[in-house]
Amino acid sequence: MNIVMIGPFAFAPKATVSARAFPMAQALRRRGHQVTLLLAPYDNLAEAGKIRDLDGISIRSLHLARVTRMTPLLAAWKLASLTRQLCPDVVHVFKPVGYAALAGMVLRYTSHLAIVTDTDDWEGTGGWTSVNPYPWHWKRFFDFQERWLPRHSRAVTTASRTLQTQVWGMGVPPERVFYVPNCPSTTFLALRDQVTDEDQAQVRAQLGIGLAPMAIYVGHITLGDDLDLALAAMSRVREQICDARLVIAGTGDGLARLQSLAAELGVAQHVIFAGWVDHQRVPAYLAAADVAIYPYRDTLINRAKCSIKILEYMAMGKAIVTHRVGQNVEYLEHHRSGILAEPGNQDEFVEGLIGCLMDREFARKLGTEAASRIEQMYNWAHRISDVERAYQLAHSSAQ
């Protein structure tokens, strides 16, 4: 098949394109399909206008000189126009809101192409629009988009069971909805296999923590995330493990809030804000840690997400401490391949973190089992057939 994927923003720093669309495209390419990835890099204008071939996949970023009120409409029209020129068998739109979704809406009215929509987060009311400071009219429009595009697509792929249920609730027939959870990319797995003991030692030296027990979070730091729970946990962990350190590697709109909170809680000396870490260096940072964490409150956002961070932690063979929310329950088995604290139970989260930091052999066993689950159940070589089934349904129904 000739497939065009339309991404909602630049390849980086956000993760949907690099961690979901592109690994999916790589797997499709290995199955003999032709894939072009079209992007609207409004969030990273340094990528604007670039055309590159990566692992046999053509990645084309629109030329955007600046972002104005008209940019979303103009970008959507350009994305739709480029898509029509490529004459694809299937168009896969990533995220049912924003730039890509606008392009999907244009294509719905200006072509007979087979459109498949992918949803990997809950964006509307109760989701990210309730957290991010969008203008009220954009919030209303995102609500509309999120429900309109899946209903007008030939098929829908969802990254989580919660999103699958949400799409069913929109009235999309179950046979048109395909559950396709995230998997670690082959790029990440290749980088993982190159990490050496020297790389790990170098990371610890750069962080200035030597052999101290180390927990880590790596990823974008958003407004409304739950990393405050991790800081609160560290205020109790340090009482039992005085030299323990939490490394938070990432940047984002929520970073300043976390730094202030660390000072307020008196844990600033125990929390290292490492800043942005290039994705090629992430495996070395994870390998250097004793345990990886990702706290969750029980919210619609967290139930709907399919965290690539959790998957990469698992692929690195790290012990993971998180909460029993959403996809975490499917990915991890409590006390076998990770620690799943009950949401709202800070005592369980703290106990799990202390247990992994104090007993490195226990942490190693959890990590080994987590890595085994990834290899057996969550890799694109196994999951890509579900994407192909969505494409076949969309293509046949569009004829």
Residue, then its C-alpha position, 0 to 999 in steps of 0.5 A: m500500500n501507498i500510505v500517507m501519515i499526517g502528524p499533528f506537529a514536528f518530529a520533536p520535541k513532542a512524542t506522538v510523531s517520533a514515538r508512535a507514528f514513525p515506529m509504526a511507519q518503520a514496521l509498515r515499511r518492513r512489511g513492504h508498504q510505502v510510507t510518507l510522513l507529512l508534518a506541520p512543525y508549528d511547535n519547532l520552526a527549526e524543522a520547517g521546510k525540511i525533507r529527509d529520508l529516514d529508514g526508507i520513510s520520506i519525512r516532509s515538514l511544511h515550510l512555516a516562516r512563523v505562526t499566526r492566527m491563520t497558520p492552522l487553516l493554511a497548514a491544514w490546506k497544504l497538508a491536504s493538498l500534498t496528501r492528494q498529490l501523493c495519491p495514497d491508498v490510505v491516509h492515517v491522521f494522527k490525533p483527532v484534534g489540531y493541525a492534522a485533524l484539520a487536514g483530515m477534515v479538509l480531505r473528508y470534504t475534498s477527496h474520496l481517500a480512505i481516512v484512518t484516525d489515530t487517537d493516543d490521548w484524550e484531548g477534550t473536556g476532562g482531558w488535555t484541554s482542561v489542563n492546557p491554557y487554550p483560548w475557550h474557542w479552541k477548547r470548544f473546537f477541539d471537543f468538536q474535532e475529537r468526536w467528529l473525525p473518528r465518526h467520519s473516518r473509515a477506521v480508528t486506531t486507539a492507543s489504549r483500552t480507555l480510548q477504545t471505549q471512548v470511541w465506541g461511545m461516540g457511535v463508531p462501530p466496534e468493528r471499525v475500532f482497532y486497539v493498537p498500543n504503543c511499543p518501543s521503537t526499533t531505534f530505541l532498542a538499538l540504542r539500548d543495546q549499545v549502552t555500556d557500563e562506562d556510559q552508565a558511570q559517565v551519567r552518574a559522574q555528570l549528575g554528581i551522584g556516584l554510587a548513590p541509590m537513584a530513581i529517575y523520570v525521563g520525559h516531557i514535563t507538562l502542566g497538570d502532570d503528577l510529578d508532584l507526587a514523586l517529590a512528595a515521595m522523596s521527602r519521605v524516602r530521604e528519611q530512610i535512605c539519606d543519600a537517595r536521589l531522584v533525577i528528573a530529566g526533561t523540560g516543559d511548561g511544568l518544570a518551573r512549578l516542580q522546581s519551586l515545589a522541590a524547594e518548598l518540600g525541602v528536597a531540592q538537594h535530593v532532586i536533580f533536574a537534569g534538563w533536556v536529554d537527547h533521545q539518543r542519550v536516554p537509554a544511558y540515563l535509564a541504565a544508570a538508575d536503580v528504579a524508574i518512576y511515573p506517578y499517576r492520579d486516577t484521571l481520564i487523561n491518565r486512564a487514556k494515555c499509553s505511556i511510551k515512557i513506561l514501555e521504554y523503562m520496561a525495555m531497559g529492564k528497569a524496576i518501575v514504580t507507578h500507579r494502578v491506572g489505565q494501561n499500566v494494569e495491562y503492561l505490568e504485573h504487580h510485584r512481578s514486573g513492576i510496582l503498581a500502587e493504588p491511586g491515591n495511596q501515597d504510602e504504597f508508592v513510597e514503600g515500593l520506591i524504598g523497596c527498589l532503592m534498598d534492594r537492588e536484587f529485587a529491583r533487578k528481578l522486576g526489571t528482567e521480567a518487565a523486559s521479558r513482557i516487552e519482548q513477548m507482548y509489545n513489539w511492532a513486529h507483532r502489533i503492526s498486523d492490527v494496523e494493516r487490518a485497519y487499513q484494509l478495512a478503510h481501503s475496501s470501504a472507500q472503493 
